Amino acid sequence: MKSTKSIFIAFMLNLCFAVFEFIGGAVTGSVAIMSDALHDMGDAAGIGISYLLERKSSLPPDEAHPLGYARYSVLGSAFLNLVLLLGSASVIYKAVLRIINPFTVHHGGMIIFAVLGVIINSLAVLFTHRGKSLNQKAVSLHMLEDVLGWIVVLAGAIAIKFTNLAIIDPLMSIGTAIFIMIHSVGNLREATDIFLEKAPSDINIRELSEKLLTFPEIKEIRRIQIWTTDGKAHCAALHIATSEDSTEAKQKIRKLLSDYGIRNITVETDII
């Protein structure tokens, strides 16, 4: 699949570049580069696991997983966003230590590594930015984080060159880390909602119920449950009361629910 191939490319780029960053951080003395290298190693492991889970999510339904393996992709998203949160927290911690104990950085080397970082990670973004699943979005967020991080490093290095204020480096690192944490929390909340089988945010159940009750065959909706397997494929289970044969009512229900993007539909009926 194209999506799994994109995640694999992101994994390889991340892993190779993390090694490159370790060298760059040691040479330049930049906490921004060294911190990014540390959390990129963790992210590379996270992306690798996400890649394996994304591959598994494409397997067809079987007896053990009658609705398919789609939630393995969501699991990959949750895991990777947790890695992003921990990595960002680590960056903030190290940056605060650098503010307390300032260290002179080699701004010339920072600029060289930052330019290379922006170029390489921008190429990675091209492979991942069109992902639609939560897992692909998490990987895309990571690659965007890397691009923004290196832009920050580049801007910071230039500023340090002209102002000689080493504190700029950790301050800009903190700003980038906070930005990523905010987006990671949002993605993690969405993954949690899916595992808790919360109703999809793009479906108004009250509005849907009102439309169902406009069908003359349906006299009462006794239960309606709508959930999503992976944020894209929605499922529904309904228990309704009808005044006549339920065949026509079921057909109308399936047609209406399909308009809402719901494909897996179970309808239980009572004739009153």
C-alpha positions, 0 to 999 in steps of 0.5 A, spaced: 500 500 500 502 507 498 500 509 505 505 503 508 510 505 503 510 512 505 511 511 513 517 506 511 520 511 507 519 516 513 522 511 518 528 510 514 529 518 513 528 519 520 533 513 523 538 515 518 538 523 520 537 522 527 544 519 527 546 525 522 544 529 528 548 526 533 554 528 530 552 535 528 550 536 535 556 533 538 560 538 533 556 544 534 554 544 541 547 545 540 542 543 545 537 544 539 540 539 534 542 534 540 535 534 543 532 533 536 537 527 535 535 524 541 527 524 540 528 523 533 531 516 535 525 515 539 521 517 534 524 513 529 522 507 533 515 509 534 514 510 526 517 503 525 512 500 530 507 504 526 509 502 520 508 495 522 501 496 525 499 500 519 501 494 515 497 489 519 491 494 519 490 492 511 489 485 513 482 483 511 476 481 516 477 474 519 474 470 524 478 473 530 477 480 527 470 480 524 470 488 523 477 487 520 484 490 523 483 497 522 484 499 529 491 497 529 492 503 525 489 507 530 493 503 535 499 506 531 497 513 532 496 513 539 503 510 540 506 515 536 503 521 539 505 518 546 512 518 543 511 525 540 509 528 547 515 524 551 520 527 546 517 534 546 517 534 554 524 531 553 526 537 549 523 542 554 527 539 560 533 540 556 532 547 553 530 549 560 537 546 563 541 550 557 537 556 559 540 555 567 547 553 564 548 557 558 553 554 553 556 557 547 554 554 540 557 553 534 552 557 530 556 556 523 555 549 524 548 549 526 546 553 520 549 548 515 546 542 519 539 546 519 539 547 512 540 540 510 535 538 515 530 543 512 531 540 505 531 532 507 525 533 512 521 537 507 522 531 502 520 526 507 513 531 508 512 530 501 511 522 502 507 523 508 502 529 508 497 526 504 495 521 509 488 520 511 488 515 517 490 517 524 496 513 524 498 517 517 497 523 520 501 522 526 507 520 522 505 526 518 505 531 524 512 528 526 515 530 519 512 537 520 515 537 527 522 536 524 521 541 518 519 546 523 524 544 528 530 545 523 527 552 521 527 554 528 534 551 529 536 555 522 533 562 525 536 561 531 543 560 529 542 566 524 540 570 530 545 567 535 550 569 529 548 577 529 546 577 537 551 572 540 545 571 545 546 563 546 539 563 550 535 564 543 537 556 541 533 553 547 527 558 547 526 557 540 526 549 541 521 550 547 516 554 542 517 548 537 516 543 542 509 546 545 507 547 538 507 539 537 505 537 544 498 541 542 497 537 536 499 531 539 494 531 544 489 533 539 491 526 535 491 522 542 484 525 544 481 522 537 484 516 538 482 515 545 475 517 542 475 511 537 477 506 542 472 508 547 467 507 541 465 514 542 460 517 536 464 520 530 464 527 531 462 528 523 455 525 525 449 528 528 445 522 531 439 527 533 439 529 526 439 522 524 434 520 528 429 525 526 430 523 519 429 516 520 422 517 524 420 521 518 419 514 514 412 512 516 414 505 517 418 506 523 414 508 529 420 508 534 427 508 535 429 504 541 436 504 540 441 507 536 449 506 536 454 509 531 461 508 532 468 508 528 473 503 527 478 507 525 476 514 524 474 513 517 469 507 516 463 507 521 458 502 523 451 502 526 447 498 530 439 500 531 433 497 534 427 500 531 419 498 532 415 498 525 408 497 524 408 492 518 413 488 515 420 491 516 424 489 509 422 496 506 424 500 513 431 496 513 432 498 506 430 505 507 435 505 513 441 502 510 440 508 504 440 513 509 446 511 513 450 510 507 449 517 505 452 519 512 458 514 510 456 508 514 457 502 511 457 496 516 449 496 519 445 492 523 438 493 524 434 489 529 426 490 528 420 489 532 413 489 529 408 493 533 
